[in-house]
Amino acid sequence: MKKTILYLIFGFFCFQTGFSQYYRQDKGFLLGINAGYLYPTGDMGKILKNGIGGNIAAKYLINEVIGIGFEGGYYRFKSKLNLDNDHTAQEYKCHLLPALLEATFYIPTWNRTTLPYFGVQFGGYLTHIKVSQNPLSSSSVPEVSKKLFLFSPGGGLHGGVLFQLASDYWWMDIKLRADYVPKIEDEYTWDEYSHGNTGFNKMLNIGANIGILYKF
């Protein structure tokens, strides 16, 4: 009986040691770039279509399962609105530039070449909006243009999988994400006589990223 218990303890110790050595995600840095897609919801989704862009990212692996890092990106949204009329041709453009801190938890798996993960991100979202009004040749309406730079704090969740490529240094990263900004300044002064509205005062974007990471 005692021998059986000793064998079990020894076997369990060997299993744990082998598991931690074989499936260990060593400390180090990850640098990467990816392409991204964002789908706006709510009021933002009523006036804007999908956002196309990408991110650059840097992350430090504290230990086998935890990483912290930074992500900066750029996305351009297409407008759903048709603002043209008989007198003016109007244009609405929206760009989003997130600058975020990330905390990620990596889940060890039996297959070392795939590594699922999930985490949170938080930071600032810079929304650049341009509204312009260009008069047609037969119109007396003046040409006006307004550029807005709206910086708002927010955060979100992300989850995905890393796939090891040809070596331990290169990984493919496929990630799903949701970004939420609870408050965006929606009113602005168009000129000394009138005011405008961006059409949305919060943001919830659901999207995905795919890219390449280099580990060193």
Salt bridges, closest charged atoms under 4 A:
ASP26 OD1 - ARG24 NE 3.22
ASP43 OD1 - LYS46 NZ 3.46
GLU64 OE2 - ARG24 NE 3.30
GLU71 OE2 - LYS175 NZ 3.11
GLU71 OE1 - ARG177 NH2 2.96
GLU91 OE2 - LYS93 NZ 3.86
GLU102 OE1 - LYS59 NZ 3.18
GLU102 OE2 - LYS175 NZ 3.47
ASP168 OD1 - ARG112 NH1 3.70
ASP179 OD1 - ARG177 NE 2.82
